[in-house]
Every structure is written in C-alpha cells, then in structure tokens.
Amino acid sequence: MLAGRKILAPRMEDIGLGIGALIEYEDDIYTVRDVVWELITQDSIISESGHASSHTRAIVATSFPTEYYPRGRQQNFGLPDEVANVNNAEIKHWARTTYKLLSRAPYGPPADFTTIEDCRDASKKLEMFNDGERPYKYLYPAG
C-alpha cells in the first residue's frame, strides 16, 4: 500500500487532483468534494495489461445544480489515466478515464498519506487483514 501511495501521491499533486478541483464528465461540470484516500492503494495503478486490478472510485464529485438535479448530481470516479498509468500501458478502451480535469485543486493528498501509520489505519478500514491473516492479493507487492 505504501509503495503505491508513494508513486500515486506526487502524480496526483502534479496534475492538481484533490478536493476543490473541477472536472468535466458527459457535458457536466463537477466539483471534487471528497477523496476517499484510504481507497488509493497499489490496486489503483493500471497494470501492463491495460487495466487497474481494482476499479476504485475514490474521487467523489458533485455537479452544479440543474433543473433535473436541483442539489447537483453525485458521481464517483476512479483516478485519471495520467495518474494511474504508471507503466505507460496501452489502456483498454473500456478502462479509459472518461472525464477531464478542468482546474487544479487548492491542495493535494494529506500530509500523512505516505506514512506507514496512515497505511495501517487505511488497511484496517479496508479490512485488508482478516483475523491477522493477510489476504492473498496483498501478500506480494504490485509490480
């Protein structure tokens, strides 16, 4: 988890992905209002086969109010290709990011995002360990 976060965090900061960023999806403008940071792990990285092993939708965004959605429409998104495609793989057409980042967030990942303590807390929330046993998919580092 820590290794994946150390790769993804600077890439997220470079493009300005975080709370407050604006994104465009299907001709609507959304504001990123939350990022579920504990969902961002090594599974968020797109593999050499062209897709993420886990379709994590950690980006929570709300559209601007419309007549049909007076409170805005909430949508959850995965990490954009320019962040998750660490291996420069050819991404399968069905796995490509379908939204576009329009403006940068005022700040990026939390300061403790790439610390072992935060990874331990996140793993507890994600139930990565069952009765002290580590599930098979987390036994070996991604790569």
Backbone torsions as a table, in degrees:
resi	resn	phi	psi	omega
1	MET	NA	-45.8	-177.7
2	LEU	-62.6	-43.2	-179.9
3	ALA	-61.6	-42.7	178.3
4	GLY	-63.6	-41.9	179.4
5	ARG	-65.8	-37.7	179.5
6	LYS	-66.3	-25.4	176.5
7	ILE	-82.5	-44.3	-173.0
8	LEU	-77.9	-35.5	-176.3
9	ALA	-57.4	-50.5	179.7
10	PRO	-65.9	-30.7	178.1
11	ARG	-68.4	-36.8	176.4
12	MET	-66.3	-42.2	178.9
13	GLU	-65.0	-39.2	-178.9
14	ASP	-58.7	-40.2	-179.0
15	ILE	-92.7	-9.5	177.7
16	GLY	84.4	30.2	179.8
17	LEU	-85.7	121.5	179.3
18	GLY	175.1	-173.3	-178.4
19	ILE	-63.5	127.6	-179.9
20	GLY	104.1	-12.7	178.4
21	ALA	-70.2	153.8	175.3
22	LEU	-106.3	136.3	176.8
23	ILE	-130.0	153.8	177.7
24	GLU	-112.2	130.5	179.2
25	TYR	-144.7	123.0	179.6
26	GLU	48.5	51.9	177.3
27	ASP	64.0	16.1	173.8
28	ASP	-116.9	151.4	176.2
29	ILE	-103.2	131.2	180.0
30	TYR	-120.1	149.4	172.2
31	THR	-106.7	129.1	175.9
32	VAL	-72.4	115.3	-177.3
33	ARG	-106.2	-12.1	177.5
34	ASP	-160.1	151.8	171.1
35	VAL	-128.4	123.8	178.6
36	VAL	-84.5	86.4	-170.3
37	TRP	-59.7	-34.9	-177.2
38	GLU	-67.9	-17.7	177.4
39	LEU	-77.9	-15.0	-177.6
40	ILE	-86.7	107.3	-177.8
41	THR	-135.2	-170.7	176.7
42	GLN	-63.7	-21.1	178.0
43	ASP	-69.0	-16.1	179.4
44	SER	-78.2	-13.8	-178.7
45	ILE	-79.6	132.3	178.4
46	ILE	-72.1	130.5	-177.3
47	SER	-79.1	174.6	178.0
48	GLU	-63.3	-21.8	179.8
49	SER	-79.8	-5.0	172.1
50	GLY	98.2	15.1	175.2
51	HIS	-150.0	156.7	177.5
52	ALA	-77.8	140.7	-179.2
53	SER	-68.9	-18.9	177.5
54	SER	-135.9	124.5	-179.9
55	HIS	-83.9	68.9	-178.0
56	THR	-71.9	129.6	178.1
57	ARG	-112.9	78.9	-173.8
58	ALA	-88.3	-13.7	-177.9
59	ILE	-93.2	118.0	-179.5
60	VAL	-107.4	119.9	-175.9
61	ALA	-132.0	153.8	179.1
62	THR	-126.4	134.1	178.9
63	SER	-78.0	166.6	174.7
64	PHE	-71.5	150.5	-178.5
65	PRO	-58.8	143.0	173.8
66	THR	-131.1	176.0	178.1
67	GLU	-62.8	-38.6	-178.2
68	TYR	-77.3	-34.9	177.6
69	TYR	-120.8	82.5	-175.7
70	PRO	-62.9	-23.4	177.1
71	ARG	-100.7	6.1	-175.5
72	GLY	87.5	165.0	-178.8
73	ARG	-111.3	128.2	178.6
74	GLN	-88.9	138.4	-179.4
75	GLN	-140.9	140.9	174.9
76	ASN	-107.4	135.8	-177.1
77	PHE	-125.3	155.7	171.8
78	GLY	-85.9	-178.8	177.2
79	LEU	-71.3	143.4	178.7
80	PRO	-67.5	157.7	-177.1
81	ASP	-55.4	-39.4	-176.9
82	GLU	-67.1	-16.9	175.4
83	VAL	-93.2	-50.5	-171.7
84	ALA	-80.2	-20.3	-177.0
85	ASN	-87.3	68.0	-178.4
86	VAL	-67.1	-34.0	-175.5
87	ASN	-87.3	3.3	-176.3
88	ASN	51.0	43.4	-179.9
89	ALA	-78.9	158.2	172.2
90	GLU	-78.8	114.4	-173.4
91	ILE	-81.2	133.1	176.8
92	LYS	-59.6	144.1	-176.1
93	HIS	-58.3	-34.0	-179.2
94	TRP	-77.7	-12.5	-177.4
95	ALA	-105.2	0.3	-177.5
96	ARG	-71.1	152.2	174.1
97	THR	-68.2	133.8	-178.4
98	THR	-110.9	13.2	175.8
99	TYR	-122.6	162.4	-176.8
100	LYS	-125.5	133.1	177.5
101	LEU	-77.4	124.0	-177.7
102	LEU	-98.9	-34.9	179.4
103	SER	-144.6	156.5	-177.4
104	ARG	-80.0	151.3	174.0
105	ALA	-78.2	152.3	178.8
106	PRO	-68.8	-20.8	177.7
107	TYR	-153.1	162.0	-175.3
108	GLY	-106.6	-144.6	-178.4
109	PRO	-59.9	153.7	177.7
110	PRO	-60.3	155.4	-177.1
111	ALA	-58.8	-33.4	-177.4
112	ASP	-92.8	10.3	-176.2
113	PHE	-58.8	-34.6	-177.7
114	THR	-106.0	33.3	175.4
115	THR	-106.4	152.6	-179.6
116	ILE	-64.7	-33.4	179.6
117	GLU	-63.0	-44.9	179.6
118	ASP	-66.0	-36.6	177.6
119	CYS	-63.8	-39.6	177.1
120	ARG	-62.9	-45.1	178.7
121	ASP	-61.8	-43.3	-179.5
122	ALA	-65.4	-39.5	-179.7
123	SER	-64.7	-32.2	176.0
124	LYS	-67.3	-42.1	179.6
125	LYS	-66.0	-35.5	-177.7
126	LEU	-85.5	-3.2	-177.7
127	GLU	55.2	45.9	179.0
128	MET	-72.7	-16.3	179.8
129	PHE	-121.7	127.1	178.1
130	ASN	-111.0	117.4	179.5
131	ASP	51.6	38.5	178.4
132	GLY	82.4	-7.7	178.8
133	GLU	-92.6	138.9	179.5
134	ARG	-89.5	124.7	178.8
135	PRO	-58.3	151.0	-174.5
136	TYR	-51.7	-43.1	-174.8
137	LYS	-66.6	-14.8	178.5
138	TYR	-105.8	6.2	-179.7
139	LEU	-70.5	-36.0	-174.5
140	TYR	-120.2	142.6	179.8
141	PRO	-66.7	148.7	176.7
142	ALA	-68.6	150.7	176.4
143	GLY	148.4	NA	NA
